[in-house]
Amino acid sequence: MAGPGTSGAAVASGIPNDCLFCRIVAGEIPSQAVASTPRTFAFRDIAPTMPSHVLVVPRDHIDSAATVTAEHAEVLAELFTTAQQVAELEGLTGRGYRLVLNVGDDALNSVGHLHLHVLGGRRMEWPPG
């Protein structure tokens, strides 16, 4: 049975059939791992927009930030501490970095699995996009 924030299209293993990031977390699709914790996995974006562009995802499927509830508090905290670890590993903490959560088509969210972008390595502009 699907839990909070899941797509409901779970297979017997609990991994949604069509979720790219669930398949990466499961090791079915190769990725360049950067960091890993019991609840999160961080890997390099395959189409980076910055010198450092890493995605941090929860190991359990959550559709997006729009579906997050109070029940997700612990995994969200770990998502952010993993992002901090990634920033340290990537040498971004001294100069700064950006954390981005995209929700929906207008934000160009292309994978229906909550993911936090860790972006850095050069000076950025504001506003983005």
DSSP file (Angstrom, degrees, kcal/mol; ACC not computed):
  #  RESIDUE AA STRUCTURE BP1 BP2  ACC     N-H-->O    O-->H-N    N-H-->O    O-->H-N    TCO  KAPPA ALPHA  PHI   PSI    X-CA   Y-CA   Z-CA
    1    1 A M              0   0    0      0, 0.0     2,-0.2     0, 0.0     7,-0.0   0.000 360.0 360.0 360.0 140.2    0.0    0.0    0.0
    2    2 A A        -     0   0    0      6,-0.1     3,-0.1     1,-0.1    12,-0.0  -0.460 360.0-148.7 -73.7 140.4    1.3    3.5   -0.9
    3    3 A G    >   -     0   0    0      1,-0.2     3,-2.0    -2,-0.2     5,-0.1  -0.282  43.8 -47.8 -97.0-173.8    2.3    5.7    2.0
    4    4 A P  T 3  S+     0   0    0      0, 0.0    -1,-0.2     0, 0.0     3,-0.1  -0.313 127.4  10.3 -58.2 131.2    2.1    9.5    2.4
    5    5 A G  T 3  S+     0   0    0      1,-0.3    58,-2.5    57,-0.1     2,-0.2   0.522  97.4 129.1  80.0   5.1    3.6   11.3   -0.6
    6    6 A T    <   -     0   0    0     -3,-2.0    -1,-0.3    56,-0.2    56,-0.1  -0.542  65.3-125.5 -91.3 162.1    3.8    8.2   -2.7
    7    7 A S        -     0   0    0     -2,-0.2    -1,-0.1    -3,-0.1    -5,-0.0   0.692  33.6-127.1 -79.8 -17.9    2.4    7.9   -6.2
    8    8 A G  S    S+     0   0    0     -5,-0.1    -6,-0.1     1,-0.0    -1,-0.1   0.388  87.9 101.8  85.5  -5.0    0.3    4.9   -5.5
    9    9 A A        +     0   0    0      5,-0.1     8,-1.6     2,-0.0     9,-0.2  -0.095  51.0 149.7-100.7  33.8    1.9    3.1   -8.5
   10   10 A A  B     -A   16   0A   0      6,-0.2     2,-0.1     7,-0.1    -8,-0.1  -0.388  37.4-143.4 -73.2 143.0    4.2    1.1   -6.3
   11   11 A V    >   -     0   0    0      4,-1.4     3,-2.4    -2,-0.1    -1,-0.1  -0.354  44.4 -81.0 -89.8 180.0    5.4   -2.3   -7.4
   12   12 A A  T 3  S+     0   0    0      1,-0.3    -2,-0.1     2,-0.1    -1,-0.0   0.805 131.4  57.6 -55.4 -31.3    5.9   -5.2   -5.0
   13   13 A S  T 3  S-     0   0    0      2,-0.2    -1,-0.3     1,-0.1    -3,-0.0   0.581 117.0-112.8 -76.2  -8.8    9.3   -3.8   -4.0
   14   14 A G  S <  S+     0   0    0     -3,-2.4    47,-0.3     1,-0.3    -2,-0.1   0.469  80.3 122.2  89.7   2.0    7.7   -0.5   -3.0
   15   15 A I        -     0   0    0     45,-0.1    -4,-1.4    -6,-0.0    -1,-0.3  -0.870  69.3-116.6-100.3 123.9    9.4    1.4   -5.8
   16   16 A P  B >   -A   10   0A   0      0, 0.0     3,-1.2     0, 0.0    -6,-0.2  -0.344  23.5-127.8 -57.0 137.1    7.1    3.2   -8.2
   17   17 A N  T 3  S+     0   0    0     -8,-1.6    -7,-0.1     1,-0.3    -2,-0.0   0.852 103.1  36.4 -54.0 -41.1    7.4    1.7  -11.7
   18   18 A D  T 3  S+     0   0    0     -9,-0.2     2,-0.8     4,-0.0    -1,-0.3   0.276  84.0 116.1-103.7  10.7    8.1    5.0  -13.5
   19   19 A C    <>  -     0   0    0     -3,-1.2     4,-1.8     1,-0.2     5,-0.2  -0.720  43.5-166.9 -90.6 110.6   10.2    6.9  -10.9
   20   20 A L  H  > S+     0   0    0     -2,-0.8     4,-1.9     1,-0.2    -1,-0.2   0.906  88.6  48.6 -57.3 -45.9   13.6    7.6  -12.2
   21   21 A F  H  > S+     0   0    0      1,-0.2     4,-2.7     2,-0.2    -1,-0.2   0.853 107.5  54.1 -71.0 -33.5   15.0    8.6   -8.8
   22   22 A C  H  > S+     0   0    0      1,-0.2     4,-2.0     2,-0.2    -1,-0.2   0.899 110.0  49.1 -62.1 -38.7   13.6    5.6   -7.0
   23   23 A R  H  <>S+     0   0    0     -4,-1.8     5,-2.2     2,-0.2     6,-1.2   0.853 110.7  49.7 -69.9 -34.8   15.4    3.4   -9.6
   24   24 A I  H ><5S+     0   0    0     -4,-1.9     3,-1.4     4,-0.2    -2,-0.2   0.942 111.2  48.8 -66.3 -47.4   18.6    5.4   -9.1
   25   25 A V  H 3<5S+     0   0    0     -4,-2.7    -2,-0.2     1,-0.3    -1,-0.2   0.875 110.2  52.4 -59.0 -38.1   18.3    5.0   -5.3
   26   26 A A  T 3<5S-     0   0    0     -4,-2.0    -1,-0.3    -5,-0.2    -2,-0.2   0.566 116.1-116.6 -75.4  -8.6   17.7    1.2   -5.8
   27   27 A G  T < 5S+     0   0    0     -3,-1.4    -3,-0.2    -4,-0.4    -2,-0.1   0.573  83.8 119.6  83.4   9.3   20.8    0.9   -7.9
   28   28 A E  S   <S+     0   0    0     -5,-2.2    -4,-0.2    -6,-0.2    -5,-0.1   0.770  77.2  39.8 -76.2 -26.3   18.9   -0.1  -11.0
   29   29 A I  S    S-     0   0    0     -6,-1.2    -2,-0.2    -9,-0.1    -1,-0.2  -0.991  95.4-117.1-123.8 129.5   20.2    3.0  -12.9
   30   30 A P        +     0   0    0      0, 0.0     2,-0.3     0, 0.0    -6,-0.1  -0.296  38.4 169.1 -68.0 150.4   23.8    4.1  -12.4
   31   31 A S        -     0   0    0     -7,-0.1     2,-1.0    -4,-0.0    14,-0.1  -0.947  42.9-104.6-149.2 167.1   24.6    7.5  -10.9
   32   32 A Q        -     0   0    0     12,-0.4    12,-2.1    -2,-0.3     2,-0.0  -0.832  43.2-146.5 -97.9  96.6   27.6    9.3   -9.6
   33   33 A A  E     +B   43   0B   0     -2,-1.0    10,-0.3    10,-0.2     3,-0.1  -0.336  27.7 170.8 -65.4 141.3   27.1    9.2   -5.9
   34   34 A V  E     -     0   0B   0      8,-3.1     2,-0.3     1,-0.5     9,-0.2   0.661  66.9  -6.6-116.3 -41.4   28.3   12.1   -3.8
   35   35 A A  E     -B   42   0B   0      7,-1.3     7,-3.0     2,-0.0    -1,-0.5  -0.985  57.9-165.6-155.2 157.4   26.8   11.4   -0.3
   36   36 A S  E     +B   41   0B   0     -2,-0.3     5,-0.2     5,-0.2    20,-0.0  -0.992   8.3 171.7-150.8 139.4   24.5    8.9    1.3
   37   37 A T        -     0   0    0      3,-2.5    22,-0.0    -2,-0.3     3,-0.0  -0.830  52.8 -90.9-134.2 174.7   22.7    8.6    4.6
   38   38 A P  S    S+     0   0    0      0, 0.0     3,-0.0     0, 0.0    40,-0.0   0.825 126.9  25.8 -58.5 -30.0   20.1    6.1    5.9
   39   39 A R  S    S+     0   0    0     35,-0.1    20,-2.9    20,-0.1    21,-0.4   0.541 121.9  47.8-111.0  -9.2   17.2    8.3    4.5
   40   40 A T  E     - C   0  58B   0     18,-0.3    -3,-2.5    19,-0.1     2,-0.3  -0.886  52.2-161.9-134.7 162.1   18.9   10.2    1.7
   41   41 A F  E     -BC  36  57B   0     16,-2.2    16,-2.7    -2,-0.3     2,-0.4  -0.987   9.5-160.8-142.8 132.8   21.0    9.8   -1.4
   42   42 A A  E     +BC  35  56B   0     -7,-3.0    -8,-3.1    -2,-0.3    -7,-1.3  -0.954  18.5 162.3-118.9 134.1   23.0   12.5   -3.2
   43   43 A F  E     -BC  33  55B   0     12,-2.3    12,-3.2    -2,-0.4   -10,-0.2  -0.971  41.7 -87.5-147.9 158.9   24.2   12.2   -6.8
   44   44 A R  E     - C   0  54B   0    -12,-2.1   -12,-0.4    -2,-0.3    10,-0.2  -0.428  43.9-113.6 -70.9 138.7   25.4   14.4   -9.7
   45   45 A D        -     0   0    0      8,-2.6     8,-0.1    -2,-0.1    -1,-0.1  -0.491  16.7-138.6 -67.4 139.1   22.8   15.9  -12.0
   46   46 A I  S    S+     0   0    0      1,-0.3    -1,-0.1    -2,-0.2    -2,-0.1   0.663 101.7  37.8 -77.0 -14.3   23.2   14.4  -15.5
   47   47 A A  S    S-     0   0    0      6,-0.1    -1,-0.3     0, 0.0    -2,-0.0  -0.584  88.7-164.7-130.9  70.2   22.6   17.8  -17.1
   48   48 A P        -     0   0    0      0, 0.0     5,-0.0     0, 0.0    71,-0.0  -0.238  18.9-170.2 -64.4 142.9   24.4   20.2  -14.7
   49   49 A T  S    S+     0   0    0      3,-0.1     4,-0.0     1,-0.0    70,-0.0   0.402  75.6  37.6-106.8  -2.9   23.7   23.9  -14.9
   50   50 A M  S    S-     0   0    0      1,-0.1     3,-0.1    71,-0.0    71,-0.1  -0.920  94.7-100.9-139.4 162.7   26.5   24.9  -12.6
   51   51 A P  S    S+     0   0    0      0, 0.0     2,-0.5     0, 0.0    70,-0.2   0.876 121.3  34.4 -54.4 -36.2   30.1   23.7  -12.0
   52   52 A S  E    S+ D   0 120B   0     68,-2.5    68,-2.0    70,-0.1     2,-0.4  -0.976  73.2 159.4-119.9 118.0   28.7   21.8   -9.0
   53   53 A H  E     + D   0 119B   0     -2,-0.5    -8,-2.6    66,-0.2     2,-0.4  -0.858   9.8 166.1-142.1 100.8   25.1   20.5   -9.4
   54   54 A V  E     -CD  44 118B   0     64,-2.3    64,-3.1    -2,-0.4     2,-0.4  -0.924  24.9-143.6-120.5 140.6   24.1   17.7   -7.1
   55   55 A L  E     -CD  43 117B   0    -12,-3.2   -12,-2.3    -2,-0.4     2,-0.5  -0.883   8.1-160.7-103.7 134.1   20.6   16.3   -6.4
   56   56 A V  E     +CD  42 116B   0     60,-2.4    60,-2.7    -2,-0.4   -14,-0.2  -0.972  18.1 177.5-114.3 122.9   19.7   15.2   -2.9
   57   57 A V  E     -C   41   0B   0    -16,-2.7   -16,-2.2    -2,-0.5     2,-0.2  -0.904  32.8-112.0-124.6 150.4   16.7   12.8   -2.7
   58   58 A P  E     -C   40   0B   0      0, 0.0   -18,-0.3     0, 0.0     4,-0.2  -0.592  24.7-132.5 -73.0 144.8   14.9   11.0    0.0
   59   59 A R  S    S+     0   0    0    -20,-2.9     2,-0.3    -2,-0.2   -19,-0.1   0.868  93.8  65.9 -66.3 -35.7   15.3    7.2   -0.3
   60   60 A D  S    S-     0   0    0    -21,-0.4     2,-0.3     1,-0.1   -45,-0.1  -0.683 103.5 -99.7 -86.0 142.8   11.6    6.7    0.2
   61   61 A H        +     0   0    0     -2,-0.3     2,-0.4   -47,-0.3   -58,-0.1  -0.441  44.5 169.2 -69.3 125.3    9.4    8.1   -2.6
   62   62 A I        -     0   0    0     -2,-0.3    52,-3.6    -4,-0.2   -56,-0.2  -0.993  30.2-140.6-129.2 127.6    7.8   11.5   -1.9
   63   63 A D        -     0   0    0    -58,-2.5     2,-0.3    -2,-0.4    -1,-0.1   0.929  63.9 -47.6 -57.8 -52.3    6.2   13.1   -5.0
   64   64 A S    >   -     0   0    0     49,-0.2     3,-1.6    50,-0.1     4,-0.3  -0.958  61.2 -78.4-167.7 177.8    7.2   16.7   -4.4
   65   65 A A  G >  S+     0   0    0     37,-0.3     3,-0.9    -2,-0.3    38,-0.1   0.760 122.7  67.2 -62.6 -23.6    7.4   19.5   -1.9
   66   66 A A  G 3  S+     0   0    0      1,-0.2    -1,-0.3   -61,-0.0   -61,-0.0   0.686 102.5  45.2 -70.4 -17.7    3.7   20.0   -2.5
   67   67 A T  G <  S+     0   0    0     -3,-1.6    -1,-0.2   -62,-0.1    -2,-0.2   0.373  84.0 121.9-106.8   3.0    2.9   16.6   -0.9
   68   68 A V    <   -     0   0    0     -3,-0.9     2,-0.2    -4,-0.3   -63,-0.1  -0.425  37.6-180.0 -69.1 139.0    5.2   17.0    2.1
   69   69 A T    >   -     0   0    0     -2,-0.1     3,-2.0   -65,-0.1     4,-0.1  -0.756  48.0 -89.5-128.0 177.1    3.4   16.7    5.5
   70   70 A A  G >  S+     0   0    0      1,-0.3     3,-1.7    -2,-0.2     4,-0.2   0.783 121.0  70.5 -59.4 -26.7    4.5   16.9    9.1
   71   71 A E  G 3  S+     0   0    0      1,-0.3     3,-0.3     2,-0.1    -1,-0.3   0.709  92.8  58.0 -63.1 -19.1    5.1   13.1    8.9
   72   72 A H  G <> S+     0   0    0     -3,-2.0     4,-2.5     1,-0.2    -1,-0.3   0.312  72.1 111.1 -92.9   8.4    8.1   13.9    6.7
   73   73 A A  H <> S+     0   0    0     -3,-1.7     4,-2.3     1,-0.2     5,-0.2   0.881  77.0  46.7 -53.9 -46.8    9.9   16.1    9.2
   74   74 A E  H  > S+     0   0    0     -3,-0.3     4,-2.1     1,-0.2    -1,-0.2   0.915 113.8  46.5 -66.4 -42.8   12.8   13.7    9.9
   75   75 A V  H  > S+     0   0    0     -4,-0.2     4,-2.1     2,-0.2    -1,-0.2   0.866 111.6  52.8 -69.1 -33.7   13.5   12.9    6.3
   76   76 A L  H  X S+     0   0    0     -4,-2.5     4,-2.0     2,-0.2    -2,-0.2   0.913 108.3  50.2 -66.5 -41.3   13.4   16.6    5.4
   77   77 A A  H  X S+     0   0    0     -4,-2.3     4,-2.2    -5,-0.2    -2,-0.2   0.920 112.4  47.3 -60.1 -43.1   15.9   17.5    8.2
   78   78 A E  H  X S+     0   0    0     -4,-2.1     4,-2.4     2,-0.2    -1,-0.2   0.847 106.4  58.4 -68.5 -33.0   18.1   14.8    6.8
   79   79 A L  H  X S+     0   0    0     -4,-2.1     4,-1.9     1,-0.2    -1,-0.2   0.928 110.8  42.7 -58.9 -45.3   17.7   16.1    3.3
   80   80 A F  H  X S+     0   0    0     -4,-2.0     4,-2.0     2,-0.2    -2,-0.2   0.872 113.1  50.3 -73.1 -36.6   19.0   19.5    4.4
   81   81 A T  H  X S+     0   0    0     -4,-2.2     4,-2.0     2,-0.2    -1,-0.2   0.860 110.5  51.2 -70.1 -32.2   21.9   18.1    6.5
   82   82 A T  H  X S+     0   0    0     -4,-2.4     4,-2.7     2,-0.2    -2,-0.2   0.905 107.9  52.7 -66.4 -40.3   22.9   15.9    3.5
   83   83 A A  H  X S+     0   0    0     -4,-1.9     4,-2.5     2,-0.2    -2,-0.2   0.895 108.2  50.7 -60.6 -39.9   22.8   19.1    1.3
   84   84 A Q  H  X S+     0   0    0     -4,-2.0     4,-2.1     2,-0.2    -1,-0.2   0.906 110.1  49.8 -62.5 -41.4   25.1   20.7    3.8
   85   85 A Q  H  X S+     0   0    0     -4,-2.0     4,-2.8     2,-0.2    -2,-0.2   0.913 110.1  50.6 -63.2 -43.2   27.5   17.7    3.7
   86   86 A V  H  X S+     0   0    0     -4,-2.7     4,-2.5     2,-0.2    -2,-0.2   0.927 108.4  52.1 -60.3 -46.0   27.4   17.9   -0.2
   87   87 A A  H  <>S+     0   0    0     -4,-2.5     5,-3.0     1,-0.2     6,-0.7   0.899 111.8  46.8 -58.6 -41.1   28.3   21.6    0.0
   88   88 A E  H ><5S+     0   0    0     -4,-2.1     3,-1.3     3,-0.2    -2,-0.2   0.942 113.0  48.1 -65.0 -48.0   31.2   20.8    2.2
   89   89 A L  H 3<5S+     0   0    0     -4,-2.8    -2,-0.2     1,-0.3    -1,-0.2   0.834 112.7  49.5 -61.7 -33.4   32.4   18.0    0.0
   90   90 A E  T 3<5S-     0   0    0     -4,-2.5    -1,-0.3    -5,-0.2    -2,-0.2   0.459 113.9-116.8 -86.8  -1.9   32.1   20.1   -3.1
   91   91 A G  T < 5S+     0   0    0     -3,-1.3     4,-0.3    -4,-0.4    -3,-0.2   0.813  78.5 123.6  73.1  30.3   34.1   23.0   -1.5
   92   92 A L     >< +     0   0    0     -5,-3.0     4,-2.7    -6,-0.2     3,-0.3   0.604  41.3  86.6 -98.5 -14.2   31.1   25.4   -1.7
   93   93 A T  T  4 S+     0   0    0     -6,-0.7    -1,-0.1     1,-0.2     4,-0.1   0.808  88.6  50.0 -65.6 -31.1   30.7   26.5    1.9
   94   94 A G  T  4 S+     0   0    0      1,-0.1    -1,-0.2    -3,-0.1    -2,-0.1   0.877 121.7  30.7 -73.6 -37.6   33.2   29.3    1.8
   95   95 A R  T  4 S-     0   0    0     -3,-0.3    -2,-0.2    -4,-0.3    -1,-0.1   0.736 114.5-109.2 -94.3 -26.8   31.8   31.0   -1.3
   96   96 A G     <  -     0   0    0     -4,-2.7    25,-0.5    -9,-0.1     2,-0.3  -0.301  28.2-147.3 113.0 159.7   28.2   30.1   -1.0
   97   97 A Y  E     -E  120   0B   0     23,-0.1     2,-0.4    -2,-0.1    23,-0.2  -0.957  13.5-119.9-156.1 167.1   25.7   27.9   -2.7
   98   98 A R  E     -E  119   0B   0     21,-2.7    21,-2.9    -2,-0.3     2,-0.5  -0.944  11.9-155.5-120.2 138.6   22.0   27.7   -3.6
   99   99 A L  E     -E  118   0B   0     -2,-0.4     2,-0.4    19,-0.2    19,-0.2  -0.954  19.4-173.2-109.9 130.8   19.4   25.1   -2.5
  100  100 A V  E     -E  117   0B   0     17,-1.8    17,-2.9    -2,-0.5     2,-0.5  -0.987  18.2-173.0-133.1 132.2   16.4   24.7   -4.9
  101  101 A L        -     0   0    0     -2,-0.4     2,-0.4    15,-0.2    15,-0.1  -0.994  16.5-159.5-116.0 123.3   13.2   22.8   -4.7
  102  102 A N        -     0   0    0     13,-0.5     2,-0.4    -2,-0.5   -37,-0.3  -0.855   6.3-170.1-104.3 139.7   11.1   22.9   -7.8
  103  103 A V        -     0   0    0     -2,-0.4     4,-0.3   -39,-0.1     3,-0.1  -0.977  47.8 -13.6-131.1 118.6    7.4   22.1   -7.8
  104  104 A G  S > >S-     0   0    0     -2,-0.4     5,-2.2     1,-0.1     3,-0.5  -0.028  89.1 -59.4  88.2 172.9    5.3   21.6  -11.0
  105  105 A D  G > 5S+     0   0    0      1,-0.2     3,-1.9     3,-0.2    -1,-0.1   0.871 126.0  57.3 -64.0 -42.7    5.6   22.2  -14.7
  106  106 A D  G 3 5S+     0   0    0      1,-0.3    -1,-0.2     2,-0.1    -2,-0.1   0.790 107.2  50.5 -63.3 -25.7    6.1   26.0  -14.5
  107  107 A A  G < 5S-     0   0    0     -3,-0.5    -1,-0.3    -4,-0.3    -2,-0.2   0.408 117.3-117.3 -88.1   1.3    9.1   25.4  -12.3
  108  108 A L  T < 5 +     0   0    0     -3,-1.9     2,-0.6     1,-0.2    -3,-0.2   0.807  49.8 170.8  64.9  33.0   10.5   22.9  -14.8
  109  109 A N      < +     0   0    0     -5,-2.2    -1,-0.2     1,-0.2     3,-0.1  -0.652   5.7 175.6 -72.2 118.8   10.3   20.0  -12.4
  110  110 A S        +     0   0    0     -2,-0.6     2,-0.5     1,-0.2    -1,-0.2   0.570  58.0  55.9-106.9 -11.2   10.9   17.0  -14.6
  111  111 A V  S    S-     0   0    0      2,-0.1     2,-2.1   -92,-0.1    -1,-0.2  -0.986  73.0-139.5-127.2 125.0   11.0   14.1  -12.1
  112  112 A G  S    S+     0   0    0     -2,-0.5     2,-0.3    -3,-0.1   -48,-0.1  -0.365  74.7  93.0 -81.2  60.5    8.1   13.4   -9.8
  113  113 A H  S    S-     0   0    0     -2,-2.1   -50,-0.3   -52,-0.1   -49,-0.2  -0.929  88.8-100.2-149.2 124.0   10.3   12.6   -6.8
  114  114 A L        +     0   0    0    -52,-3.6     2,-0.3    -2,-0.3   -52,-0.1  -0.154  52.4 170.3 -46.6 129.7   11.2   15.2   -4.2
  115  115 A H        -     0   0    0    -13,-0.2     2,-0.5   -58,-0.2   -13,-0.5  -0.987  27.8-146.9-150.2 141.2   14.7   16.4   -4.9
  116  116 A L  E     -D   56   0B   0    -60,-2.7   -60,-2.4    -2,-0.3     2,-0.4  -0.924  17.5-142.7-108.1 121.1   16.8   19.3   -3.6
  117  117 A H  E     -DE  55 100B   0    -17,-2.9   -17,-1.8    -2,-0.5     2,-0.6  -0.710   6.7-159.2 -83.4 131.3   19.3   20.8   -6.0
  118  118 A V  E     -DE  54  99B   0    -64,-3.1   -64,-2.3    -2,-0.4     2,-0.4  -0.962  21.4-178.5-108.6 112.8   22.7   21.9   -4.5
  119  119 A L  E     +DE  53  98B   0    -21,-2.9   -21,-2.7    -2,-0.6     2,-0.3  -0.916  17.2 109.0-119.9 136.8   24.1   24.4   -6.9
  120  120 A G  E     +DE  52  97B   0    -68,-2.0   -68,-2.5    -2,-0.4   -23,-0.1  -0.987  14.8 110.3-178.3-174.5   27.4   26.3   -6.7
  121  121 A G  S    S+     0   0    0    -25,-0.5     2,-0.3    -2,-0.3   -24,-0.1   0.302  88.2  41.4 107.2  -7.3   30.9   26.8   -8.1
  122  122 A R  S    S-     0   0    0    -26,-0.1    -1,-0.2   -70,-0.1     2,-0.1  -0.972  96.0 -79.3-157.9 163.7   30.4   30.3   -9.6
  123  123 A R        -     0   0    0     -2,-0.3     2,-0.2    -3,-0.1    -3,-0.1  -0.441  49.1-149.2 -67.5 138.4   28.6   33.6   -8.8
  124  124 A M        -     0   0    0     -2,-0.1     2,-0.2     4,-0.0    -1,-0.1  -0.660   4.2-126.4-108.6 164.6   24.9   33.5   -9.5
  125  125 A E        -     0   0    0     -2,-0.2    -1,-0.0     2,-0.0     0, 0.0  -0.686  27.9-107.9-104.0 159.9   22.4   36.1  -10.6
  126  126 A W  S    S+     0   0    0     -2,-0.2     3,-0.0     1,-0.2    -2,-0.0  -0.995  94.2  36.0-136.9 136.0   19.1   37.1   -8.9
  127  127 A P  S    S-     0   0    0      0, 0.0    -1,-0.2     0, 0.0    -2,-0.0   0.522  90.1-137.1 -80.2 156.4   16.3   36.6   -9.7
  128  128 A P              0   0    0      0, 0.0    -2,-0.1     0, 0.0    -4,-0.0  -0.330 360.0 360.0 -72.8 160.7   16.9   33.2  -11.2
  129  129 A G              0   0    0     -2,-0.0    -3,-0.0    -3,-0.0     0, 0.0   0.445 360.0 360.0  50.1 360.0   15.3   32.1  -14.5
